[in-house]
Amino acid sequence: MKIKSQRDFFAGLMFTIVGVAFAWGATNYNIGSGARMGPGYFPLMLGILLAILGCLGIFSSLVVETVDGEPVGKIAWKPLVFIIGANLLFGILLAGLRTWNLPAMGLIVAIYALVIVASMAGSQFSLKLSLILATVLAIGSYLTFIVGLSLQFQVWPTFITG
């Protein structure tokens, strides 16, 4: 069988692999039932749905004719590195890194770092717009998670709060 759309094929393959990985990982938790869901129920169902959508994408890439075969272009390394790096930086700043003796910097600092680094992935970077977006996101996150849901985690760096 010939691949008629490379983009759809590889996107479907990626969705299928991620879906199977989520579903497989969810089996380490109590699944429960539809009426009494356990912690593994949602990731299992999400993984299964994602894998099914991936299989549909693979199937359509083998059946639907395209003019040029929709080849996969070059990998955009700059956005890939900045987006993944921004998420890693967010996790490190939010939780800290004990092996390097880096204290947790809290939610607000982590959000600002995340937005600024992720914004550098685009072709046009504006520090002013990034700071505005980070401020809106920080306020919204604070109101949602700290005020609304009463979650207990560090909001500010320890050297500010004492």
C-alpha positions in Angstrom: 0.0 0.0 0.0 1.3 3.5 -0.9 1.3 6.4 1.5 -0.7 9.2 -0.3 -0.2 11.9 2.4 3.0 11.8 4.4 1.7 14.5 6.8 -1.4 12.7 7.7 0.5 9.4 8.0 3.1 10.7 10.4 0.6 12.8 12.4 -1.6 9.7 12.7 1.4 7.6 13.7 2.4 10.2 16.4 -1.2 10.3 17.8 -1.4 6.5 17.9 2.0 6.1 19.7 1.1 8.8 22.3 -2.4 7.4 22.8 -1.1 3.9 23.3 1.6 5.2 25.7 -1.1 7.1 27.8 -3.4 4.1 27.8 -0.6 1.8 28.9 0.6 4.2 31.5 -2.9 4.5 32.9 -3.0 0.8 33.7 -0.6 1.4 36.6 -3.4 3.2 38.3 -6.8 2.0 39.6 -9.2 2.3 36.6 -12.5 1.9 38.3 -15.7 1.9 36.3 -17.8 4.5 34.4 -19.9 5.1 37.5 -17.0 5.1 40.0 -14.0 6.4 38.1 -10.5 5.8 39.5 -7.4 7.9 38.8 -6.5 5.9 35.7 -9.9 6.1 34.0 -9.5 9.4 32.3 -6.0 8.9 31.0 -7.0 5.4 29.8 -10.1 6.7 27.9 -8.1 9.7 26.5 -5.3 7.4 25.4 -7.7 5.0 23.6 -9.5 7.9 21.9 -6.2 9.4 20.8 -5.0 6.1 19.4 -8.3 5.6 17.5 -8.0 9.1 16.0 -4.4 8.3 15.1 -5.5 5.1 13.4 -8.1 7.0 11.4 -5.5 9.5 10.3 -3.2 6.7 9.2 -6.1 5.1 7.3 -7.0 8.3 5.6 -3.4 8.9 4.6 -3.4 5.6 2.8 -6.8 6.1 1.1 -7.3 9.7 0.2 -5.5 10.9 -2.9 -3.4 14.1 -2.7 -1.8 16.0 -5.5 1.8 16.0 -4.3 1.8 13.5 -1.6 1.9 16.3 1.0 5.6 15.7 2.0 6.7 16.3 5.5 8.9 19.5 5.6 12.0 20.2 7.6 11.8 20.0 11.4 11.5 23.5 12.9 14.2 23.1 15.5 14.0 26.6 17.0 10.3 26.4 18.1 10.8 22.8 19.2 13.7 23.7 21.5 12.1 26.8 22.9 8.7 25.3 23.6 10.2 22.1 25.3 12.7 24.3 27.1 10.0 26.6 28.3 8.1 23.7 29.8 11.2 22.2 31.5 12.1 25.7 32.9 8.5 26.1 34.2 8.7 22.8 36.0 12.1 23.5 37.5 11.2 27.0 38.6 7.9 25.9 40.1 9.2 22.9 42.1 12.9 23.7 42.4 15.8 21.4 41.7 17.4 19.9 44.9 20.3 18.3 43.1 21.6 21.7 42.0 20.5 23.4 45.2 18.0 25.6 43.3 15.0 26.6 45.5 11.4 26.7 44.1 10.7 30.1 42.7 6.9 29.8 42.8 4.0 30.0 40.4 4.3 33.7 39.4 8.0 33.6 38.4 7.6 30.2 36.7 4.7 31.6 34.6 6.7 34.7 33.5 9.6 32.5 32.5 7.4 30.1 30.6 5.7 32.8 28.6 8.9 34.7 27.8 10.9 31.7 26.7 8.0 30.2 24.7 7.4 33.5 23.0 11.0 33.4 21.7 9.9 30.4 19.6 8.0 32.6 17.1 9.4 34.6 14.3 8.6 37.9 15.9 9.3 38.4 19.6 7.9 41.3 21.6 8.9 41.5 25.2 6.1 44.0 25.9 3.4 41.6 24.6 5.0 38.7 26.4 5.0 40.5 29.7 1.3 41.5 29.2 0.4 37.9 28.4 2.4 36.6 31.3 0.6 39.1 33.7 -2.8 38.0 32.5 -1.9 34.4 32.8 -0.4 34.8 36.2 -3.4 36.7 37.5 -5.8 34.1 36.0 -3.7 31.2 37.4 -3.6 32.7 40.8 -7.3 33.4 40.9 -8.1 29.9 39.6 -5.7 27.7 41.5 -5.1 29.6 44.8 -8.3 31.6 45.3 -10.8 29.4 43.5 -9.6 25.9 44.1 -7.6 26.6 47.3 -4.6 24.6 46.2 -1.6 24.8 48.5 1.6 25.4 46.6 4.2 28.1 46.5 3.2 31.3 44.8 6.3 33.5 45.3 10.0 32.7 45.7 11.1 31.8 49.3 13.4 34.8 49.6 10.3 37.1 49.1 7.9 35.2 51.4 10.5 34.4 54.1 
